[in-house]
Amino acid sequence: MGNLWYSPPVAVVFYSLVVFAIYQVGKWCSEVGGDSPGKHLPYTGGELLERSSGAFGYHAFFRLALLFGILHVAALVVSTLPSGWQLHRMGLVYLAGVAVSVFVLTGQED
């Protein structure tokens, strides 16, 4: 019964209650402010951020994120291959597949 307090579900519930209590105390102590014109604009050191014509959309962001994820996993897989010529050949085949994926992800959109 003593190990019940160390179980992950009990710890999640306990710490969720602690965080909720801290959040409520912070909300109770904070001062209520009015809405200002620049409240929801991004903060850039006091300067107004101008939108550029080449705005980075979500579609391009997710393609770039997927590209970096593939490259990092490829580096991890290749760097942890055991020594041996057969495995190095398999690593080269794996890198060829990664190269095709990178080629597809970096291709131009219509």
Helices and strands as residue ranges (DSSP letters): G 2-6, H 8-29, H 58-79, H 85-105
